[in-house]
Amino acid sequence: MKRWWPLTVLVFLFLAPLVSRAEVSSAGVQELFLKAVEAYKTGDYETAVRLNTQALSSGVESPALHYNLGNSYLRSRQLGRAIASYLRAKRLAPGDVDVLANLSYARSMVSVPQPPETVPVWAVPLQMISAGALRWAALFIFMLTATLVLAALYAGLKRRKIIPWAIQGGVLCIYCILGAGYRLADEAALGVCLERTEVRFEPAPQATVYYKLPEGAEIRVLREKDGWIKIERADHKSGWVQAQSVARIGRN
Amino acid sequence: MVDVVAKHFRKEDRRRQSDAHSPAGQQRFPGWRSGLKAGWLRLALALILLGAAGAFLAPGLARAEDITFEAAVQSNHVTVGTAVELTLTVTGEKDVDPPKIENLDGFETRYAGPTAQVSVINGTYSSSKAFHYILFPLKAGKFTIPSFELTVNGQVYNTQPIVVEVTAGAVPGNSGGAQQEKVEDISNRIKLLFLVPRYECFVNETLPVVIKLYYQEVPLQDITMPEVKNDGIVVGDYAQPRQYEELVDGVKFRVVEFQTSIAPSRTGQLGVGPVTMTANMLYKMEGAKSPFGRSVFDDDFFSGFFNSYQKRPLTITSSTFELNVKPLPEEGRPADFSGAVGQFDLQAEVGPAEVKAGDPVTLKAAIFGSGSLKNIRMPQVPQEGFKVYDPQIKEEGGRKSLEQVLIPTGPEVAAVPALTFNYFDPVRGQYATVTRGPFPVKVSPLAPGEEFHAVGYANARALPQREDLGRDIVFIKDRIGGLRDVRGSLARELPFYTVLVLFLNIWGIFLGIYLYRRRLQTDEPFARRQRAPRAARAAWAAAEKSAAAGQTRAFYDALEQGLRAFLADELSLPLGDAFGARAREELLREGVPEDVIARLQALESVIELARFASAASTAEEMSRHLEEARAVSRAVEEIL
């Protein structure tokens, strides 16, 4: 026990500068964000797109940044990029009603109706929580459970009374961890067609066209190969498209 | 038992000896009963085989010897219009195909099917197969049905020629065989005419045509509707056919008349026709007999009820003609000409003539005339000033009509605009325009309180109006919110893992404390071992005090108590056993070096000597002994 303390102190000393660095970088992003808001309000959507994209390229993100960028794209008639931005905003803030409303509106503009999202039954209660929040929730539940267990031990409670609490807390914690994992995996595979895209049987330009996807169509990315990505649409028909024609939601 | 077996073998030996003395070639059966049974069985079997062979071989023998091939007609005298049956019979052979009869002079033939017959008369088996043909006499005269040939097993059999005399009867014969007779008969007895008013017209012009089927004293049934070869023409609907009689060159014909129209769909010389129709012609079978022989049913009165007539399908074809189809002239073609060709008129009316704003008026228009109505486009109703509903257009009775509801949008509407219809008149060879209207309408504004209300719903709430809701995206956000680092996983995940590590440290500390305390409570040796250094340190402190006070006895008492308590706790021994052999054994077992044990033993001796011999000790000696006690206890503590 005596040996833990030096290690913990070292870890803190090492990590503290990283925290301060993240805090410092937000000032410039805030300025870009506000300028983009002003540009949007004046109808200069191209500038709004540029400023929001610049803010996001500085290494930070927020639901509002993605949301405003989505609005700017939509006003600039770039439906695919707008939907991608809304989905990224939704990834960070799944319960944001503005994001959901605008995403729904943008989806309604896709020329081919998109099938509704399919979510496993067990993950439905977690739909309004982001992966990050789920992870924090799992940590909080873990800490709470562990603290309660410890308190019970100190209080001299019988083990048979403590174990049910621990099991419940553990199950809840694992549920949150699984939910976070599912959300992360789901977001990592999600993609949006940035333009009307021809899906081919093989990753080659001369390959036979299997079907076509409209701009804004949401697809699943299965794998990547030499500038092509294998995608799958909702009816499980898969094919290859060129990587630049699809925006990955798990990446900015 | 042995006697029984020996007796059996002796009996067998005797029987073998008896067999050996029987006449040569004779085989004796084991006993007379079994021998009798076997004889009958063999006889029955031989008879059965013989019968079966006879049954199978006899027909073959008969066939080989008695094959005949004969031809026969029901009658050698027939009249034109009467059919006669020809039968070719093969006797003694069933496995033969029907002979093909083609181009029989003076007759048209039709194969009617085979019949087979097997008979056993006075033990004589015979079989025969007959092939039946219907002969339709084509003309009067004396004709010879030639000999027919049949080959069975390489043997050729021939029928005898048959002479049939055909006389002209009351019912004329029909054609269908040789082409020459067919033309002659059709021109004489059955004619199909395809009549058009002229052989020149404009494209899309509708020409009325008449198709007439003439037949005289020919029993026709099942006459079908005519079919016009419609390559390049559009054939109209057929009117109900008429049947009547007509005198042609003094001969009375029955006539079936069909009226329709044709409209050429392309220009140039167009071959029109032929028209074809099918019908069944009835032939009376000459000499038809009842299967039961001559009976009352052979009378003419009954013959009609017992199928003594044969139906012969007949295809009747008209001649064709050339139609010169001219294109419509470009000169004078109206801009909104829709392709109507003919002579048309337009009727139109609007009612009521006086309405209140919001009330409908109905426009009724109809086009009728001599041309085809199928492709005519009805006049368009101008929509300015009216709310226009989809029109109802129907075509019936040579009229194409339109009915459309119009609602004037306000009192400023004074009339329903005029309707215009353009067509090409093939008689005059020029385009024509028919205009009807405008139709004045007086629209009066609604008086206050005359707004629409549903009868019976005076007190009901106003019906909800359909509202088109605007839809747009939600406006942008003014606050950036919490930023999240996306540069690297370490920086992004730092807060999470910091909290986790901190918590785990703190939690681990408290858990360790708990576990330590719990062990102290539950593990006595452990607790004593944990207590031993503290107890020793307390004793050393007391000894030090005694030494400082110059109390030798008290010093060594404290030293003894401290060392004894220390060893007792470390080794989990009773206090009494802490000094002595047992303690040394335990120390050795725990791995304490012997020199430490020796030092401990020496210290014990010093303490014992000082306590019990009351030997005086200097302060220096007490200090040295105290340090030795401390050193020894530390050495033991480190090892344990």
Chai-1 contact restraints between the chains, C-beta under 6 A:
chainA,res_idxA,chainB,res_idxB,connection_type,confidence,min_distance_angstrom,max_distance_angstrom,comment,restraint_id
A,M1,B,G512,contact,1.0,0.0,6.0,A-B,restraint_1
A,W4,B,N505,contact,1.0,0.0,6.0,A-B,restraint_2
A,T8,B,N505,contact,1.0,0.0,6.0,A-B,restraint_3
A,L15,B,L494,contact,1.0,0.0,6.0,A-B,restraint_4
A,L18,B,A491,contact,1.0,0.0,6.0,A-B,restraint_5
A,L18,B,L494,contact,1.0,0.0,6.0,A-B,restraint_6
A,V19,B,L494,contact,1.0,0.0,6.0,A-B,restraint_7
A,A22,B,D485,contact,1.0,0.0,6.0,A-B,restraint_8
A,A22,B,A491,contact,1.0,0.0,6.0,A-B,restraint_9
A,S26,B,L483,contact,1.0,0.0,6.0,A-B,restraint_10
A,Q30,B,I480,contact,1.0,0.0,6.0,A-B,restraint_11
A,F33,B,I480,contact,1.0,0.0,6.0,A-B,restraint_12
A,V37,B,I476,contact,1.0,0.0,6.0,A-B,restraint_13
A,V37,B,D478,contact,1.0,0.0,6.0,A-B,restraint_14
A,Y40,B,I476,contact,1.0,0.0,6.0,A-B,restraint_15
A,G59,B,V486,contact,1.0,0.0,6.0,A-B,restraint_16
A,G59,B,R487,contact,1.0,0.0,6.0,A-B,restraint_17
A,V60,B,L483,contact,1.0,0.0,6.0,A-B,restraint_18
A,V60,B,D485,contact,1.0,0.0,6.0,A-B,restraint_19
A,E61,B,R484,contact,1.0,0.0,6.0,A-B,restraint_20
A,E61,B,V486,contact,1.0,0.0,6.0,A-B,restraint_21
A,S62,B,I480,contact,1.0,0.0,6.0,A-B,restraint_22
A,S62,B,G481,contact,1.0,0.0,6.0,A-B,restraint_23
A,S62,B,L483,contact,1.0,0.0,6.0,A-B,restraint_24
A,A64,B,K477,contact,1.0,0.0,6.0,A-B,restraint_25
A,A64,B,I480,contact,1.0,0.0,6.0,A-B,restraint_26
A,A64,B,G481,contact,1.0,0.0,6.0,A-B,restraint_27
A,Y67,B,K477,contact,1.0,0.0,6.0,A-B,restraint_28
A,N68,B,I476,contact,1.0,0.0,6.0,A-B,restraint_29
A,N71,B,I473,contact,1.0,0.0,6.0,A-B,restraint_30
A,N71,B,I476,contact,1.0,0.0,6.0,A-B,restraint_31
A,L74,B,I473,contact,1.0,0.0,6.0,A-B,restraint_32
A,D98,B,V474,contact,1.0,0.0,6.0,A-B,restraint_33
A,A101,B,V474,contact,1.0,0.0,6.0,A-B,restraint_34
A,N102,B,I473,contact,1.0,0.0,6.0,A-B,restraint_35
A,N102,B,V474,contact,1.0,0.0,6.0,A-B,restraint_36
A,Y105,B,I473,contact,1.0,0.0,6.0,A-B,restraint_37
A,M143,B,F503,contact,1.0,0.0,6.0,A-B,restraint_38
A,A146,B,W507,contact,1.0,0.0,6.0,A-B,restraint_39
A,L150,B,F510,contact,1.0,0.0,6.0,A-B,restraint_40
A,L153,B,Y514,contact,1.0,0.0,6.0,A-B,restraint_41
